[in-house]
Amino acid sequence: ENYPIDSPERYLSVFLEAVHKLERIPFRVNEELLDLVIELDKNPDTRIIHGAPPDDVLEERQQKLAELYDQYDMDTVNAKWQAHPSKKIKEITTMNDDEKMRHQRYYKQKHLIEDWVKSFEERRKRFLDEVDQANDLMGKVFYQRVKVGHNGRIYFPEGLSYQGSDFARAVIEFAEGMALNDKAWQFINLHAANVHGDKGDIEDRMKERWGNVLGTARNALFPVQEFDDWATADKPYCFLRACLEIADVAAVLLTKNKVDIPNQ
């Protein structure tokens, strides 16, 4: 039976059809990138996702917090706070408004630093969990259930998914590939420019990236030596993955045109 497009039944049918199409997409893990990421991550010097902030930055923030402690005379403020039965600032009558303000401002900065440090730990844990998931899926074709939001949007699951982190988006690929023509490869260059963080006109970004195809390919061929180039991209793992694809194109072009590879 056919329903009008504005009827709830028809809307639900179209909506569920979209969900089913997404859940029938076969994915796989790109083993080349996964192996490369694991190898690079073993060395802190070529690690992207660290479990702690840079020592110098953390030390600088802690130093500023210590200076704030002295500036606000937090020994006196804390003594009054600890001596009162209630730990709620508003209820402490032995502290004046200025002392309460100093207490709140100091601990706000302290908690911001603690949350910042914790964010590194949590991000590192998520990354390692995603690497484990990718290892488990290596060599397999898999499908992903999607979540449906109350606003009508459809999402892939959290964690290792096509809409996940920089690493997840880089390591997951469609299981059913297809040959790409010259025009399609232009958009691989555009993708590389986008995840690298390049700005400007779309056509200019594609031409510039293609004009430096060998330079881009070097990131894939020598990821350790070229670490400072690709690791500073907006999305480093996605950019490295794009470099791997572009390196394949460069190899085909060099072979096809019998171009001598410059001395490294």
Backbone bond lengths (Angstrom), bond angles and torsions (degrees), N, CA, C in turn:
res aa  C-N    CA-C-N  psi(-1)  N-CA   C-N-CA  omega(-1)  CA-C   N-CA-C  phi
1 E - - - 1.460 - - 1.528 109.14 -
2 N 1.344 116.68 136.03 1.460 121.53 178.88 1.519 110.63 -93.15
3 Y 1.339 115.24 133.94 1.460 120.86 179.40 1.525 109.55 -110.01
4 P 1.326 118.27 149.76 1.467 120.20 173.33 1.531 109.36 -59.83
5 I 1.336 116.23 147.87 1.452 119.96 -175.94 1.518 111.99 -62.87
6 D 1.336 117.25 -25.26 1.451 120.14 -178.08 1.519 113.03 -90.43
7 S 1.314 117.29 5.56 1.464 119.61 179.56 1.520 110.16 -86.32
8 P 1.342 118.42 149.87 1.474 121.28 178.75 1.519 112.59 -58.66
9 E 1.335 116.09 -36.21 1.468 119.35 -177.89 1.528 111.24 -65.34
10 R 1.336 115.45 -45.12 1.458 119.55 -179.56 1.528 110.50 -66.99
11 Y 1.333 116.79 -41.39 1.457 120.89 179.04 1.522 110.28 -60.17
12 L 1.325 116.85 -44.20 1.450 121.03 -179.89 1.521 110.89 -63.70
13 S 1.318 116.64 -38.84 1.458 120.57 -179.35 1.526 111.45 -64.20
14 V 1.332 116.23 -45.43 1.466 120.50 179.46 1.525 110.20 -64.93
15 F 1.312 115.87 -39.94 1.462 121.93 -178.94 1.519 110.50 -63.14
16 L 1.320 117.30 -47.88 1.459 121.11 -179.43 1.524 111.51 -67.00
17 E 1.320 116.57 -33.46 1.469 119.93 177.67 1.525 110.43 -62.64
18 A 1.339 116.74 -40.02 1.459 120.94 178.15 1.524 110.65 -64.95
19 V 1.337 116.24 -41.10 1.465 120.73 177.91 1.521 110.53 -61.08
20 H 1.301 116.55 -46.09 1.471 120.74 -177.69 1.529 111.20 -65.28
21 K 1.334 117.44 -36.50 1.461 119.86 178.77 1.530 110.73 -64.61
22 L 1.324 115.43 -43.19 1.460 119.21 179.37 1.523 111.40 -64.37
23 E 1.321 116.45 -38.80 1.460 119.81 -177.65 1.526 112.77 -76.91
24 R 1.340 117.08 -9.20 1.471 120.32 176.39 1.528 112.44 -96.24
25 I 1.335 117.39 3.42 1.462 120.13 179.47 1.528 109.60 -77.28
26 P 1.329 118.17 121.05 1.471 120.27 178.44 1.534 111.36 -82.86
27 F 1.324 115.74 132.31 1.459 121.85 178.70 1.525 109.75 -118.24
28 R 1.315 115.08 166.78 1.460 121.85 172.08 1.520 108.09 -151.88
29 V 1.327 116.09 169.16 1.467 122.15 178.77 1.521 109.29 -96.37
30 N 1.310 116.72 134.87 1.456 121.06 175.17 1.524 108.07 -77.71
31 E 1.317 116.43 104.88 1.462 121.28 -172.81 1.527 112.36 -67.70
32 E 1.323 116.90 -33.33 1.471 120.07 -179.43 1.523 110.17 -62.19
33 L 1.327 116.54 -46.82 1.458 119.31 -179.74 1.518 110.92 -67.93
34 L 1.330 117.28 -42.30 1.465 120.38 -178.85 1.520 110.84 -59.29
35 D 1.323 117.79 -47.05 1.466 120.91 179.16 1.523 111.03 -61.60
36 L 1.328 116.20 -39.30 1.466 120.59 -179.03 1.524 110.67 -67.37
37 V 1.332 117.01 -43.63 1.464 121.03 -179.96 1.528 110.63 -62.68
38 I 1.324 116.72 -43.81 1.466 120.50 -179.88 1.522 110.56 -61.91
39 E 1.323 116.54 -42.72 1.462 120.46 -179.53 1.531 111.21 -66.60
40 L 1.320 116.67 -43.43 1.460 120.56 179.70 1.521 111.56 -66.08
41 D 1.319 116.43 -34.91 1.467 120.71 -176.17 1.526 112.21 -71.18
42 K 1.322 117.88 -18.82 1.457 120.52 179.80 1.524 112.00 -65.98
43 N 1.321 115.79 -28.47 1.462 121.29 -178.60 1.527 109.14 -101.74
44 P 1.325 119.21 120.01 1.472 120.96 179.38 1.527 113.25 -55.60
45 D 1.335 117.09 -27.02 1.459 120.20 -179.17 1.523 112.77 -72.63
46 T 1.347 117.21 -21.93 1.466 120.83 178.10 1.531 110.69 -119.35
47 R 1.303 115.20 27.06 1.474 121.33 179.48 1.518 109.09 -95.77
48 I 1.318 116.31 135.34 1.459 121.43 -179.73 1.524 111.60 -92.04
49 I 1.326 116.53 -46.72 1.461 121.58 -176.63 1.527 109.04 -100.73
50 H 1.315 116.62 102.82 1.460 121.90 -178.96 1.528 110.46 -94.00
51 G 1.323 115.40 153.36 1.453 120.74 -179.49 1.509 114.08 -89.07
52 A 1.323 116.92 -1.06 1.464 121.49 179.64 1.525 108.18 -150.09
53 P 1.324 117.65 152.19 1.466 120.13 179.00 1.521 110.87 -69.67
54 P 1.317 117.95 163.92 1.470 120.89 177.39 1.531 110.61 -57.66
55 D 1.311 116.24 136.65 1.461 120.76 -176.10 1.526 112.17 -56.99
56 D 1.334 116.86 -42.67 1.456 119.36 -176.38 1.524 112.29 -67.18
57 V 1.335 116.00 -36.84 1.466 119.73 179.59 1.523 110.35 -70.42
58 L 1.344 115.86 -42.88 1.463 119.86 178.35 1.526 110.68 -62.36
59 E 1.317 116.40 -43.58 1.463 120.55 179.96 1.526 111.31 -61.68
60 E 1.323 116.60 -39.32 1.467 120.75 179.31 1.526 111.07 -64.43
61 R 1.327 116.64 -42.64 1.461 119.84 -179.39 1.527 111.42 -69.47
62 Q 1.320 116.12 -37.85 1.466 119.40 177.91 1.523 111.30 -67.55
63 Q 1.320 116.11 -34.01 1.457 120.35 177.78 1.527 110.78 -66.14
64 K 1.326 116.41 -42.79 1.460 120.60 177.74 1.522 110.88 -64.21
65 L 1.337 117.01 -35.81 1.460 120.58 177.64 1.519 110.76 -67.16
66 A 1.331 117.03 -39.19 1.470 121.13 177.84 1.521 110.93 -64.65
67 E 1.331 116.01 -38.73 1.464 119.74 177.43 1.525 110.46 -66.13
68 L 1.319 116.28 -37.57 1.463 120.42 177.59 1.523 110.74 -65.83
69 Y 1.328 116.49 -35.89 1.471 121.72 178.15 1.532 110.41 -59.51
70 D 1.315 115.30 -46.51 1.470 119.51 179.38 1.525 111.28 -68.97
71 Q 1.334 115.92 -40.87 1.463 120.55 -178.37 1.526 111.26 -61.86
72 Y 1.328 116.60 -38.50 1.463 121.18 -178.14 1.531 113.28 -89.33
73 D 1.355 116.89 2.54 1.467 120.96 -178.46 1.532 109.92 49.80
74 M 1.332 114.42 56.13 1.465 119.96 -174.24 1.520 112.91 -69.40
75 D 1.335 119.07 -18.80 1.468 119.97 174.38 1.522 110.04 -59.92
76 T 1.328 116.39 -46.42 1.462 120.53 179.60 1.525 111.04 -68.36
77 V 1.313 116.29 -44.79 1.473 120.98 -178.67 1.530 110.41 -61.96
78 N 1.334 116.73 -46.91 1.468 120.06 -179.26 1.527 112.00 -65.45
79 A 1.318 116.27 -36.09 1.469 119.23 179.37 1.525 110.45 -61.06
80 K 1.316 117.11 -44.47 1.468 120.23 178.59 1.533 110.88 -67.38
81 W 1.316 115.59 -37.27 1.471 119.37 -179.30 1.532 110.72 -67.05
82 Q 1.337 117.03 -44.89 1.456 121.19 -178.67 1.525 111.98 -69.65
83 A 1.330 117.74 -29.98 1.471 120.88 -176.86 1.518 112.42 -75.58
84 H 1.314 117.04 -21.57 1.470 119.10 -176.77 1.525 110.12 -83.35
85 P 1.322 118.25 140.33 1.481 121.59 180.00 1.529 112.88 -58.44
86 S 1.312 116.32 -35.94 1.460 120.28 179.95 1.518 110.38 -94.49
87 K 1.307 116.09 135.61 1.458 119.79 178.06 1.530 111.00 -93.04
88 K 1.336 117.66 4.46 1.447 121.56 177.33 1.524 108.87 -84.92
89 I 1.325 115.86 120.24 1.450 121.59 -173.83 1.526 112.10 -55.32
90 K 1.304 117.12 -41.64 1.465 120.49 -176.32 1.525 112.63 -63.21
91 E 1.326 116.58 -24.11 1.468 120.18 -175.89 1.523 112.77 -93.82
92 I 1.325 118.18 -4.52 1.465 120.99 -176.79 1.530 109.23 -87.19
93 T 1.317 115.66 108.43 1.475 120.90 -176.28 1.526 112.74 -82.11
94 T 1.330 117.07 -16.55 1.475 119.76 -178.98 1.525 112.53 -82.78
95 M 1.335 117.80 -4.42 1.464 122.19 177.68 1.525 108.95 -108.17
96 N 1.334 116.38 132.58 1.463 118.56 176.54 1.530 110.08 -82.09
97 D 1.316 117.38 175.75 1.466 121.74 -175.06 1.530 111.59 -62.27
98 D 1.321 117.28 -37.59 1.461 120.12 -179.61 1.525 110.91 -66.33
99 E 1.319 117.82 -40.36 1.467 121.85 178.88 1.525 110.70 -66.63
100 K 1.322 115.82 -39.45 1.466 119.16 177.30 1.530 110.66 -64.42
101 M 1.330 116.12 -39.69 1.463 120.03 178.77 1.520 110.98 -63.61
102 R 1.362 116.18 -44.12 1.461 120.06 179.31 1.519 111.52 -63.03
103 H 1.335 116.45 -40.25 1.468 121.26 178.06 1.521 110.61 -59.64
104 Q 1.313 116.45 -47.65 1.464 120.41 -176.79 1.529 111.48 -67.04
105 R 1.330 117.11 -41.27 1.467 119.85 -178.48 1.529 111.53 -68.67
106 Y 1.319 116.42 -40.20 1.461 118.91 -179.53 1.530 110.78 -64.86
107 Y 1.325 116.34 -49.04 1.465 118.91 -176.56 1.517 112.47 -71.43
108 K 1.320 116.91 -24.34 1.465 118.85 173.16 1.521 109.90 -63.63
109 Q 1.331 117.29 -46.87 1.457 121.47 178.65 1.526 111.00 -64.88
110 K 1.312 117.10 -39.12 1.464 121.56 179.68 1.526 110.84 -62.88
111 H 1.333 116.09 -44.38 1.461 120.10 -179.41 1.529 111.70 -69.91
112 L 1.330 116.59 -32.48 1.463 119.39 177.23 1.525 110.40 -63.11
113 I 1.324 117.04 -41.20 1.467 120.51 178.50 1.531 110.07 -66.14
114 E 1.324 117.15 -43.59 1.465 121.35 179.34 1.527 110.94 -61.27
115 D 1.336 116.33 -43.66 1.472 120.22 178.84 1.521 110.88 -65.46
116 W 1.327 116.34 -36.96 1.469 121.41 179.01 1.521 110.38 -63.37
117 V 1.332 117.35 -45.71 1.464 121.68 177.89 1.527 110.19 -63.17
118 K 1.314 116.35 -41.91 1.459 120.87 -179.24 1.522 111.52 -65.20
119 S 1.324 117.15 -32.60 1.467 120.30 179.98 1.529 111.39 -63.32
120 F 1.335 117.15 -34.28 1.463 120.57 176.32 1.529 110.11 -65.44
121 E 1.327 115.93 -44.22 1.467 120.65 -179.60 1.521 110.70 -62.23
122 E 1.334 116.85 -43.90 1.465 120.95 -177.69 1.521 111.28 -68.74
123 R 1.337 116.67 -40.42 1.457 119.82 179.17 1.523 110.95 -64.99
124 R 1.325 116.53 -39.69 1.457 120.63 178.41 1.530 110.67 -63.39
125 K 1.330 115.89 -42.08 1.470 120.17 179.59 1.526 110.57 -63.80
126 R 1.331 116.95 -42.98 1.465 120.08 178.75 1.521 110.52 -62.55
127 F 1.322 116.24 -40.87 1.462 120.09 179.88 1.526 111.21 -62.22
128 L 1.322 117.13 -47.22 1.465 120.72 179.95 1.523 111.09 -63.60
129 D 1.333 117.02 -37.34 1.464 120.17 176.34 1.528 110.77 -63.19
130 E 1.325 116.61 -40.31 1.465 120.47 -179.94 1.527 110.89 -68.26
131 V 1.331 116.91 -37.66 1.468 120.09 177.06 1.531 109.66 -63.01
132 D 1.325 117.27 -41.75 1.470 120.98 177.63 1.527 110.56 -62.05
133 Q 1.332 116.63 -43.19 1.457 120.09 179.05 1.523 110.83 -63.04
134 A 1.328 116.30 -42.40 1.464 120.24 179.19 1.525 110.92 -63.50
135 N 1.329 116.89 -39.43 1.469 120.47 177.14 1.524 111.05 -61.64
136 D 1.328 116.25 -41.33 1.461 120.50 179.89 1.529 111.77 -65.23
137 L 1.336 116.79 -30.45 1.466 121.42 -176.85 1.526 112.34 -92.32
138 M 1.328 117.28 -3.79 1.451 120.08 -177.33 1.529 110.94 -59.19
139 G 1.319 115.73 131.69 1.454 121.29 178.68 1.516 114.51 81.00
140 K 1.324 116.62 4.56 1.468 120.84 -178.21 1.528 110.28 -116.46
141 V 1.326 114.88 155.62 1.456 121.38 168.45 1.518 106.84 -98.18
142 F 1.325 116.93 131.42 1.462 119.20 -177.45 1.524 110.44 -135.88
143 Y 1.315 114.12 161.21 1.460 122.05 179.77 1.527 108.03 -123.92
144 Q 1.321 115.75 158.82 1.454 118.85 -177.47 1.528 110.85 -127.07
145 R 1.342 114.99 130.68 1.453 120.05 172.65 1.523 108.42 -72.62
146 V 1.296 116.13 149.89 1.459 120.04 179.55 1.520 109.98 -114.17
147 K 1.328 114.96 157.35 1.454 121.53 177.30 1.523 108.47 -104.48
148 V 1.312 114.79 144.00 1.456 120.99 -178.27 1.523 108.73 -110.79
149 G 1.323 117.28 122.63 1.448 121.33 -179.54 1.514 112.21 -85.49
150 H 1.315 115.98 160.75 1.462 120.33 -179.36 1.521 112.34 -67.81
151 N 1.348 116.49 -17.40 1.461 121.07 -178.99 1.529 112.17 -92.26
152 G 1.336 116.88 6.29 1.453 120.60 177.60 1.512 114.38 92.29
153 R 1.329 117.31 0.20 1.460 120.22 178.36 1.528 110.52 -85.51
154 I 1.333 114.72 152.09 1.464 121.23 -178.72 1.521 108.39 -117.93
155 Y 1.321 116.91 130.55 1.462 121.74 -175.83 1.520 110.66 -124.97
156 F 1.341 114.72 143.65 1.453 118.77 168.01 1.530 108.01 -75.22
157 P 1.335 118.03 160.04 1.469 120.04 -175.47 1.519 112.29 -65.93
158 E 1.325 115.69 162.67 1.453 120.45 176.40 1.525 109.53 -72.22
159 G 1.329 115.66 166.69 1.459 119.11 -179.75 1.511 111.08 87.11
160 L 1.311 116.79 -139.05 1.462 121.38 -176.74 1.524 109.05 -76.74
161 S 1.301 117.24 90.88 1.457 121.58 178.84 1.516 109.52 -144.57
162 Y 1.307 115.35 168.35 1.457 122.12 -177.68 1.529 111.67 -65.95
163 Q 1.322 116.94 -18.09 1.461 121.42 176.72 1.527 111.71 -109.38
164 G 1.317 116.79 19.78 1.452 121.16 -174.70 1.513 114.07 -87.32
165 S 1.318 115.27 -144.82 1.461 122.55 -176.78 1.525 111.53 -69.95
166 D 1.309 115.29 174.86 1.465 121.38 176.08 1.524 110.57 -55.27
167 F 1.329 117.00 -45.34 1.470 120.36 179.07 1.522 111.26 -64.50
168 A 1.331 117.36 -45.61 1.466 121.07 -177.65 1.518 111.18 -61.58
169 R 1.314 116.58 -44.57 1.463 120.33 -179.39 1.527 111.27 -65.74
170 A 1.340 116.15 -29.75 1.460 119.82 -178.91 1.521 112.14 -79.34
171 V 1.315 117.81 -36.66 1.467 121.03 -172.03 1.525 112.90 -86.76
172 I 1.333 117.35 -19.96 1.468 120.62 179.92 1.526 109.40 -91.28
173 E 1.315 116.20 138.45 1.458 121.36 176.82 1.521 109.44 -141.94
174 F 1.327 115.67 164.80 1.463 119.80 176.34 1.528 109.05 -68.59
175 A 1.316 116.45 137.84 1.460 120.67 -178.96 1.520 111.75 -71.85
176 E 1.303 116.39 -26.43 1.463 121.01 -179.08 1.523 108.81 -105.90
177 G 1.322 115.81 101.36 1.452 120.50 -177.81 1.510 112.42 -84.88
178 M 1.313 114.88 174.87 1.462 120.27 178.84 1.525 108.51 -151.70
179 A 1.329 115.38 153.96 1.464 120.25 178.51 1.523 109.23 -71.24
180 L 1.323 116.45 142.31 1.449 121.52 -179.61 1.518 110.13 -111.09
181 N 1.323 115.53 135.29 1.460 119.88 176.90 1.526 110.19 -87.55
182 D 1.331 115.96 -178.23 1.465 119.92 -176.39 1.517 111.92 -59.83
183 K 1.327 116.89 -39.67 1.463 120.19 -179.06 1.520 110.95 -65.51
184 A 1.330 116.08 -40.17 1.466 119.35 179.21 1.515 110.83 -64.86
185 W 1.335 117.41 -36.52 1.458 120.25 179.81 1.524 111.77 -66.50
186 Q 1.330 116.65 -26.33 1.459 119.28 175.79 1.525 110.34 -60.89
187 F 1.317 115.79 -35.24 1.457 119.43 -178.15 1.532 111.38 -79.67
188 I 1.332 117.41 -22.00 1.463 119.31 169.42 1.533 108.81 -64.94
189 N 1.326 115.55 -39.99 1.466 120.11 176.63 1.531 111.01 -64.59
190 L 1.324 115.82 -39.04 1.465 119.25 178.25 1.524 110.23 -65.55
191 H 1.328 116.16 -40.80 1.470 119.80 177.82 1.530 109.73 -61.81
192 A 1.327 116.86 -43.39 1.466 120.34 178.74 1.524 110.53 -60.71
193 A 1.326 116.44 -41.77 1.461 120.24 179.00 1.526 111.09 -64.99
194 N 1.331 116.16 -40.25 1.467 120.41 -178.29 1.522 111.63 -65.38
195 V 1.337 117.17 -48.86 1.465 119.51 -177.45 1.525 111.49 -73.07
196 H 1.327 116.54 -20.54 1.459 119.43 174.30 1.524 110.77 -75.36
197 G 1.345 115.20 -26.82 1.462 119.46 179.75 1.509 113.29 102.58
198 D 1.348 117.42 15.30 1.460 120.95 179.37 1.527 110.10 -66.32
199 K 1.319 116.02 145.55 1.455 121.71 179.54 1.526 109.78 -117.01
200 G 1.334 115.18 165.45 1.448 119.61 175.95 1.514 112.89 116.03
201 D 1.308 115.13 -171.64 1.458 122.29 -178.84 1.533 110.83 -61.54
202 I 1.325 115.71 142.09 1.465 120.75 -177.02 1.526 111.28 -59.43
203 E 1.323 117.00 -48.02 1.461 120.76 -178.93 1.523 111.07 -61.62
204 D 1.321 115.77 -40.43 1.471 119.40 -179.71 1.525 110.98 -65.29
205 R 1.333 116.62 -39.14 1.468 119.85 -179.75 1.521 110.77 -65.66
206 M 1.337 116.93 -41.40 1.458 120.05 179.40 1.529 110.71 -64.96
207 K 1.333 117.14 -43.56 1.461 120.60 -178.37 1.532 111.28 -66.69
208 E 1.342 115.61 -41.14 1.464 119.27 -178.87 1.525 111.12 -64.96
209 R 1.326 115.93 -42.28 1.470 119.32 -179.73 1.526 110.26 -67.32
210 W 1.331 117.19 -40.62 1.465 120.31 179.40 1.517 110.47 -69.86
211 G 1.325 117.24 -33.65 1.456 119.97 178.72 1.519 112.35 -66.87
212 N 1.311 116.66 -21.78 1.469 120.78 178.92 1.527 109.86 -113.54
213 V 1.328 116.01 38.10 1.463 120.63 -174.19 1.526 111.61 -60.07
214 L 1.325 117.73 -37.94 1.457 119.69 179.99 1.531 110.98 -70.05
215 G 1.330 116.15 -36.06 1.457 119.22 176.59 1.519 111.69 -65.28
216 T 1.334 115.72 -39.84 1.465 120.12 176.99 1.520 110.32 -65.87
217 A 1.330 116.52 -41.50 1.462 120.85 -179.65 1.527 111.63 -64.19
218 R 1.322 117.50 -29.39 1.464 120.34 179.28 1.526 111.46 -59.44
219 N 1.335 116.93 -32.80 1.458 119.82 178.95 1.526 111.20 -60.91
220 A 1.335 115.97 -35.86 1.462 120.49 179.41 1.530 111.05 -78.50
221 L 1.329 116.67 -36.97 1.461 120.61 -177.18 1.525 112.16 -76.43
222 F 1.327 116.24 -33.48 1.466 121.20 -177.39 1.531 109.90 -132.82
223 P 1.335 117.28 65.36 1.476 120.24 -174.09 1.520 114.55 -63.86
224 V 1.326 116.92 -27.46 1.471 119.41 178.50 1.524 110.21 -75.77
225 Q 1.321 116.18 -49.76 1.460 120.31 -179.05 1.526 111.94 -64.41
226 E 1.331 116.90 -33.84 1.464 121.57 -177.39 1.531 111.81 -99.58
227 F 1.322 116.66 19.37 1.466 121.00 -175.40 1.522 112.56 -55.45
228 D 1.316 117.26 -44.16 1.466 121.04 -177.15 1.523 112.15 -63.40
229 D 1.325 117.47 -21.56 1.467 120.23 179.46 1.524 110.68 -80.95
230 W 1.337 117.01 -56.50 1.466 118.42 -173.70 1.524 112.96 -80.45
231 A 1.333 117.99 -26.89 1.471 120.31 -176.71 1.520 112.33 -71.89
232 T 1.322 117.87 -17.90 1.460 120.83 179.60 1.524 112.47 -90.69
233 A 1.322 117.12 4.83 1.464 120.59 177.97 1.528 110.40 -67.08
234 D 1.321 116.37 158.43 1.464 120.15 177.54 1.527 110.97 -57.02
235 K 1.334 115.81 -42.62 1.465 122.29 177.51 1.526 107.19 -126.83
236 P 1.325 117.25 85.23 1.473 120.93 -169.81 1.527 114.68 -59.20
237 Y 1.340 117.95 -42.65 1.459 118.37 -178.12 1.528 111.49 -69.86
238 C 1.333 117.35 -38.66 1.455 119.80 176.45 1.528 110.66 -64.82
239 F 1.334 115.88 -37.68 1.461 118.96 178.42 1.525 110.80 -67.88
240 L 1.328 117.17 -41.81 1.464 120.28 178.32 1.524 110.26 -61.83
241 R 1.325 116.79 -40.50 1.465 120.13 177.67 1.525 110.35 -62.09
242 A 1.343 117.06 -42.53 1.459 119.98 177.64 1.521 110.65 -62.83
243 C 1.330 116.95 -36.91 1.462 120.93 177.51 1.526 111.16 -62.36
244 L 1.333 116.67 -38.36 1.467 120.41 178.05 1.525 110.43 -61.90
245 E 1.337 116.39 -42.27 1.462 119.98 179.86 1.526 110.53 -66.92
246 I 1.329 116.01 -43.10 1.466 119.80 -179.39 1.532 111.09 -67.35
247 A 1.334 116.13 -31.63 1.468 119.27 176.31 1.523 110.45 -63.36
248 D 1.332 116.36 -37.69 1.469 119.68 176.98 1.528 110.51 -62.11
249 V 1.338 116.29 -41.85 1.461 120.16 178.86 1.525 110.11 -64.08
250 A 1.331 115.79 -44.01 1.464 119.44 -179.67 1.525 111.02 -60.31
251 A 1.340 115.97 -39.59 1.468 119.87 179.40 1.533 110.79 -63.55
252 V 1.337 115.64 -40.90 1.469 119.60 178.84 1.523 110.39 -64.60
253 L 1.328 116.64 -44.32 1.458 120.43 -178.95 1.524 111.76 -65.32
254 L 1.347 116.14 -41.90 1.459 119.48 179.53 1.523 110.93 -63.99
255 T 1.325 116.27 -40.16 1.469 120.80 179.61 1.526 110.98 -69.20
256 K 1.339 114.82 -44.56 1.464 120.15 -178.22 1.511 111.97 -63.91
257 N 1.331 116.43 -41.17 1.458 120.96 -176.20 1.517 113.16 -96.32
258 K 1.362 115.89 0.67 1.456 122.08 178.53 1.530 111.14 53.97
259 V 1.318 114.14 48.61 1.465 120.18 -179.96 1.517 108.97 -88.45
260 D 1.311 116.93 134.73 1.451 121.05 177.57 1.528 109.83 -71.91
261 I 1.318 117.06 133.63 1.450 121.41 178.44 1.518 108.44 -77.89
262 P 1.337 117.68 128.47 1.484 119.95 179.53 1.513 111.01 -59.63
263 N 1.336 114.94 149.42 1.468 119.35 176.46 1.513 109.93 -64.09
264 Q 1.361 116.45 135.92 1.456 121.59 -178.79 1.521 109.82 -93.99
